[in-house]
Amino acid sequence: MKKLYFVLIASLFGNCLFAQGQEALDLEKAIQLGLENNLDVKISVENINLREGDQRIGWGALMPVVNAVYARSFSKEDVTQKFINDPEPRQIDNAKSRTENFTVAGIYGFRPEVLVMVKRLGQLTEISQLEAKVAVENTVAGISTAYYRLVLELQRYEVLKRTLELSQSRLDIAQAQYDLGGAGKRDFLTAEVDYNSDLIALENQLQTIKTAQINLNELLALDPTTEFLVNDTILVGEELKLLELEENAFMENKQWLVTQRQENIAFLQLKELQAQRLPVLNLNGNYVNNTSNSDAGFLIQNQRAGFNYGGNITFNLFSGFTLNRRIQNAKVQQRIQGHAVEQFEIQLKSDLHRAYNAYQNSRKLLEIEKKNYAVAKESSEIALERFRLGISSYLEFRDAQVNLLNAENRLITSIFNIKNQEIELMRLSGKIFFDSSFEDLQLPAME
């Protein structure tokens, strides 16, 4: 992809604010680090594992249940027995009995709604995967914006530093003129006040830079005091096309795909409830091995071994209208999800058009700001020379200086705004990883 390079030259911005020896951090490395460390991404990946586990549990409902039971029991009793052919009672003290039982039982119940439930759980798994990708894209967009914000604040610092240097030159000239008697003390004091104002603005900008650093470190899950050398350049891509962005959004926007899957889930929930009206088939089979021994009674040992099996079909005739009410609620939920899809479609189009209009306006403003900066720079150079020669007042010089400061700030802010809007348009259209800035990145494992 061809690039338009709006590079603010070294004579304007100088070197990076950070000291030498710190680790360099470009945008690609920052994003890779964020995807490895960001906790929102890790949580979303774990949610995929939960959904996949639920899906496997759902498949288990189609499998039979087999249980094996082994049991032994013992007893010792005093027994008195009287038989019909022997009127004399028979007394057995400490009569022992022992029972040993081994059973293998298999049960299989086929419920038609389970097949629909498994499909629904599959859709939920797909949603969790899409939501993980949403988290990744939001993380990439957030890190990119925070990174470029830090670059912007560093560039503003260099602008303010250059302004302070001009104020220092003006102060030196005013002091020299005052010492030689060529100017009044008021001009010198005014120059000193302006210099101090610019110095305060520079110190405040340092605080702004620290805040931008902390914001970036938070997204990268790093210590707030971590510092990096960052690039001092913002690259703006070639002009984006609204029609292409809109077409891609309705194919690749992950939140749009999530909304569609949620509509499918509402449909499957309805089918799952309707399937509960169908008959349920239950099959069972058992293997039994049972041995009983007793010191009392006619039967001193009894042993049985063999199979038994059977089945039944269950058909619900009445359940207090509960199932009917649940089906009606499911139909309402399906309509709600249908409306949600339509609502999100409108919202997505609106978000795209709003972002694109802002993007187009920023690109137009950039061309104006570039011309305005060139004029302000030349005007400032002329004003400084006239002030040195003593043919212009301090007010004229200060006015040119302030105009240059504002022009420089508007120029770099315009470049940042374009890049920020590019990121938002790429996120909305689902193309954030198709941008050349991110094409070599590796996504975290989703499995």
C-alpha positions in Angstrom: 0.0 0.0 0.0 1.3 3.4 -0.9 1.7 5.8 2.0 1.5 9.5 2.3 4.3 10.5 4.6 3.5 13.5 6.8 6.8 13.5 8.6 7.6 16.5 10.8 11.3 17.1 10.1 14.0 16.9 12.7 14.6 20.7 12.6 11.0 21.1 13.9 10.8 18.4 16.4 14.3 17.4 17.2 15.1 14.1 19.0 12.9 12.0 21.2 12.4 13.3 24.7 13.5 10.1 26.4 17.1 9.6 27.4 19.5 7.4 25.5 19.7 3.7 26.5 16.0 3.0 26.9 14.4 0.2 24.9 12.9 1.2 21.6 9.2 0.5 21.1 7.5 0.7 17.8 3.8 0.3 17.2 4.0 -3.3 16.1 6.0 -4.3 19.1 3.6 -2.4 21.4 0.6 -4.2 20.0 2.3 -7.6 20.2 3.2 -6.9 23.8 -0.3 -5.8 24.6 -1.9 -8.9 23.1 0.4 -11.1 25.2 -0.2 -9.2 28.4 -3.6 -7.6 28.2 -6.0 -9.2 30.7 -9.2 -8.5 28.7 -7.7 -10.6 25.9 -6.7 -13.4 28.3 -10.2 -13.4 29.9 -11.9 -13.6 26.5 -9.7 -16.5 25.5 -10.6 -18.4 28.7 -14.3 -17.8 27.9 -13.8 -19.7 24.7 -12.5 -22.6 26.8 -15.6 -22.5 29.0 -17.9 -22.5 26.0 -16.1 -25.3 24.3 -16.4 -27.3 27.6 -20.2 -26.6 27.7 -20.4 -27.9 24.1 -18.6 -31.1 25.0 -21.0 -31.5 28.0 -23.9 -31.1 25.6 -22.6 -33.9 23.4 -22.5 -36.1 26.5 -26.3 -35.9 26.8 -26.5 -38.1 23.6 -24.3 -40.8 25.2 -25.6 -43.7 27.4 -24.9 -43.8 31.2 -23.3 -47.0 32.5 -22.9 -47.7 36.2 -21.2 -50.7 37.9 -22.0 -51.5 41.5 -20.4 -54.1 43.8 -21.9 -54.6 47.2 -21.4 -57.1 50.2 -23.4 -57.2 53.4 -23.1 -59.4 56.5 -25.4 -60.1 59.5 -25.3 -62.1 62.7 -28.7 -62.7 64.4 -30.5 -65.0 66.9 -33.3 -66.7 64.9 -36.4 -68.5 66.1 -38.1 -70.6 63.4 -41.4 -72.5 63.6 -42.4 -74.8 60.6 -45.9 -76.1 59.7 -44.8 -79.7 59.9 -42.9 -79.3 63.1 -44.7 -77.6 65.9 -41.6 -77.3 68.0 -39.8 -74.0 67.5 -36.3 -74.1 66.3 -33.8 -71.8 67.9 -30.6 -70.7 66.1 -28.2 -68.5 68.0 -25.7 -66.3 66.1 -27.0 -67.3 62.7 -24.9 -65.7 60.0 -25.9 -64.5 56.6 -23.8 -63.0 53.7 -24.9 -61.3 50.5 -22.7 -60.4 47.6 -24.0 -58.5 44.6 -22.4 -57.2 41.4 -24.5 -55.2 38.9 -23.7 -53.4 35.7 -26.5 -51.1 34.6 -26.8 -49.2 31.3 -29.4 -46.5 30.7 -29.9 -44.6 27.4 -32.5 -41.9 27.0 -33.0 -40.1 23.7 -34.5 -36.6 24.0 -35.0 -34.9 20.6 -34.3 -31.4 22.0 -30.7 -32.5 22.8 -29.8 -32.3 19.1 -31.0 -28.7 19.0 -29.3 -27.9 22.3 -25.9 -29.1 20.9 -26.3 -26.8 17.9 -27.2 -23.9 20.2 -24.1 -24.6 22.3 -22.0 -24.6 19.1 -23.4 -21.1 18.3 -22.4 -19.9 21.8 -18.9 -21.2 21.2 -18.7 -19.3 18.0 -19.9 -16.1 19.8 -17.2 -16.5 22.4 -14.6 -16.8 19.6 -16.0 -13.7 18.0 -16.1 -11.8 21.3 -12.4 -12.8 21.8 -11.6 -11.3 18.4 -13.6 -8.1 19.4 -11.4 -7.9 22.6 -8.3 -8.3 20.4 -9.4 -5.6 17.9 -10.4 -3.2 20.7 -7.0 -3.8 22.4 -5.2 -3.1 19.1 -7.2 0.0 18.5 -6.7 1.2 22.1 -2.9 0.6 22.0 -2.6 2.2 18.6 -4.4 5.3 19.8 -2.5 5.5 23.1 0.8 5.0 21.2 0.1 7.8 18.8 -1.2 10.0 21.6 2.2 9.7 23.3 3.9 10.5 20.0 1.7 13.6 19.6 2.5 14.8 23.2 6.2 14.3 22.5 5.9 16.4 19.3 4.0 19.1 21.2 6.8 19.1 23.7 9.3 19.8 20.9 7.1 22.6 19.6 7.0 24.2 23.0 10.7 23.8 23.4 11.2 25.5 20.1 8.9 28.3 21.2 10.9 28.7 24.5 14.1 29.0 22.4 12.5 31.8 20.5 11.4 33.5 23.7 14.9 33.1 25.0 16.3 34.8 21.9 13.8 37.6 22.3 14.7 38.0 26.0 18.4 38.1 25.2 17.8 40.8 22.6 15.6 42.8 24.9 18.1 42.6 27.7 20.9 43.7 25.4 18.9 46.6 24.2 18.0 47.6 27.7 21.6 47.4 28.9 22.7 49.6 26.0 19.9 52.1 26.7 18.1 51.3 23.4 14.9 50.1 25.0 12.9 50.6 28.1 12.8 48.3 31.1 9.1 47.5 30.3 10.0 45.7 27.1 12.6 43.7 28.9 10.2 42.7 31.7 7.5 41.8 29.2 9.9 39.5 27.4 10.8 37.9 30.7 7.1 37.3 31.6 6.5 35.7 28.1 9.6 33.5 28.6 8.3 32.3 32.0 4.9 31.6 30.5 6.4 29.4 27.8 8.6 27.7 30.4 5.5 26.9 32.5 3.7 25.5 29.4 6.8 23.3 28.7 6.7 21.9 32.3 3.0 21.2 32.1 3.6 19.3 28.9 6.0 17.0 30.7 3.1 16.1 33.0 0.9 15.4 30.0 3.6 13.1 28.5 3.8 11.2 31.8 0.1 10.7 31.8 0.2 9.4 28.2 3.0 7.0 29.1 1.0 5.6 32.0 -2.1 5.2 29.8 0.0 3.2 27.3 1.6 1.1 30.0 -1.8 0.3 31.4 -3.0 -1.2 28.1 0.3 -3.1 27.8 -0.1 -4.4 31.4 3.2 -2.9 32.4 4.4 -1.0 35.4 3.3 2.6 35.2 6.9 3.8 35.5 8.1 1.9 32.4 9.5 4.2 29.7 10.4 3.5 26.1 11.9 5.2 23.1 9.1 5.7 20.7 9.0 6.8 17.1 8.5 10.5 16.4 6.6 10.0 13.2 3.0 9.4 12.4 2.3 7.7 9.0 -1.1 8.4 7.4 -2.3 5.8 4.9 -3.8 6.5 1.5 -7.4 7.8 1.4 -10.0 5.2 2.5 -13.2 4.6 0.5 -16.5 4.6 2.3 -18.2 2.1 0.0 -15.3 -0.4 0.6 -15.4 0.1 4.3 -19.2 -0.4 4.5 -19.1 -3.6 2.4 -16.3 -5.0 4.5 -18.0 -4.0 7.8 -21.1 -6.2 7.0 -18.8 -9.2 6.3 -16.0 -8.7 8.9 -17.2 -6.6 11.8 -17.1 -9.0 14.7 -19.8 -7.4 16.8 -22.1 -7.5 13.8 -21.4 -11.2 13.5 -22.1 -11.7 17.2 -25.5 -10.0 16.8 -26.4 -12.4 14.0 -25.3 -15.4 16.0 -27.5 -14.2 18.9 -30.5 -14.2 16.6 -29.6 -17.7 15.5 -29.5 -18.8 19.2 -32.9 -17.3 19.8 -34.2 -19.4 16.9 -32.6 -22.5 18.3 -33.9 -21.9 21.8 -37.4 -21.9 20.3 -36.8 -25.1 18.4 -35.3 -26.7 21.5 -38.5 -26.0 23.5 -40.8 -27.2 20.7 -38.8 -30.4 20.5 -39.7 -31.1 24.1 -43.3 -31.9 22.9 -41.9 -35.0 21.1 -41.8 -38.4 22.9 -38.7 -39.5 24.8 -37.2 -42.9 24.3 -35.6 -44.7 27.3 -33.7 -48.0 27.1 -32.1 -49.9 29.9 -30.1 -53.0 30.4 -28.5 -54.7 33.4 -26.2 -57.6 34.2 -26.7 -59.0 37.7 -24.6 -61.4 39.7 -26.1 -62.0 43.2 -25.1 -64.6 45.8 -26.8 -65.0 49.3 -25.7 -67.4 52.1 -27.7 -68.0 55.3 -27.4 -70.3 58.3 -31.1 -70.1 58.9 -34.1 -71.1 56.8 -34.7 -73.7 54.1 -32.5 -71.9 51.6 -29.0 -71.7 52.8 -27.6 -70.4 49.5 -29.1 -68.6 46.5 -27.1 -67.5 43.5 -28.4 -65.6 40.4 -26.6 -64.3 37.4 -27.9 -63.0 34.1 -29.2 -60.1 32.0 -32.4 -58.1 32.0 -33.3 -55.3 29.7 -36.3 -53.2 28.6 -37.4 -49.7 27.5 -40.2 -47.2 27.5 -41.5 -44.3 25.5 -42.6 -41.2 27.5 -45.0 -38.6 26.1 -45.9 -35.6 28.1 -49.6 -35.0 28.1 -49.9 -32.0 30.4 -47.4 -29.8 32.3 -49.6 -27.0 33.6 -49.1 -25.0 30.4 -45.5 -24.3 31.5 -44.0 -25.5 28.2 -46.5 -23.4 26.2 -45.6 -20.3 28.1 -41.9 -20.9 27.7 -42.4 -21.4 23.9 -44.3 -18.1 23.8 -41.5 -16.3 25.6 -38.9 -17.8 23.2 -40.9 -16.4 20.3 -40.8 -13.0 21.9 -37.1 -13.3 22.4 -36.6 -14.3 18.8 -38.4 -11.1 17.7 -36.3 -9.0 20.1 -33.1 -10.4 18.6 -34.4 -9.7 15.1 -35.0 -6.1 16.1 -31.5 -6.0 17.7 -30.0 -7.1 14.3 -31.8 -4.3 12.5 -30.8 -1.8 15.2 -27.2 -2.7 15.1 -27.2 -2.5 11.3 -28.4 1.1 11.5 -25.9 1.9 14.3 -23.0 0.4 12.3 -23.8 2.4 9.2 -24.2 5.6 11.3 -20.9 5.0 13.1 -19.1 4.4 9.8 -20.6 7.6 8.2 -19.8 9.7 11.3 -16.2 8.5 11.5 -15.7 8.8 7.7 -17.1 12.4 7.7 -14.7 13.4 10.4 -11.9 11.6 8.6 -12.6 13.5 5.3 -12.8 16.8 7.1 -9.5 16.1 8.9 -7.8 15.4 5.6 -9.0 18.6 4.1 -7.9 20.6 7.2 -4.5 19.0 7.0 -3.8 20.6 3.6 -4.8 23.9 5.0 -2.8 23.5 8.1 0.3 22.6 6.1 0.1 25.8 4.1 -0.7 27.8 7.2 2.3 26.4 9.0 4.6 27.4 6.2 3.2 30.9 6.2 3.5 31.2 10.0 7.1 29.9 10.0 8.2 32.4 7.4 6.4 35.2 9.3 8.1 34.2 12.5 11.5 34.2 10.9 10.9 37.7 9.5 9.6 39.0 12.8 12.6 37.7 14.7 15.0 39.4 12.2 13.1 42.7 12.3 13.1 42.5 16.1 16.9 42.0 16.1 17.3 45.0 13.9 15.1 47.1 16.1 12.5 47.9 13.5 9.6 46.0 15.0 8.0 46.0 18.4 7.9 43.1 20.9 4.2 42.8 20.3 4.7 42.2 16.6 7.3 39.5 17.4 5.2 37.9 20.1 2.2 37.8 17.8 4.2 36.0 15.1 5.6 33.6 17.7 2.2 32.7 19.1 0.9 32.2 15.5 3.7 29.8 14.8 3.1 27.9 18.0 -0.7 27.6 17.2 0.1 26.6 13.6 2.5 23.9 14.6 0.1 22.5 17.2 -2.8 22.4 14.8 -0.7 20.7 12.1 0.5 17.8 14.3 -3.0 17.5 15.9 -4.5 17.3 12.4 -2.1 14.4 11.6 -3.0 12.7 14.8 -6.7 13.1 14.2 -6.5 11.5 10.8 -4.6 8.5 12.1 -7.0 8.2 15.0 -9.9 8.2 12.6 -8.2 5.7 10.4 -7.9 3.3 13.3 -11.6 3.7 14.2 -12.6 3.1 10.5 -10.4 0.0 10.4 -12.0 -1.3 13.6 -15.5 -0.6 12.5 -15.0 -2.3 9.1 -13.2 -5.3 10.6 -10.0 -4.5 8.7 -7.8 -3.5 11.5 -5.5 -6.5 10.9 -5.5 -6.0 7.2 -3.9 -2.6 7.6 -0.2 -2.8 6.6 0.8 -1.4 10.0 -0.5 -4.6 11.6 -0.2 -7.3 8.9 2.8 -9.1 10.5 1.2 -9.4 13.9 0.4 -12.8 15.5 -2.9 -13.1 17.3 -3.0 -15.0 20.6 -4.1 -18.6 20.5 -7.9 -19.0 20.5 -7.9 -22.7 21.0 
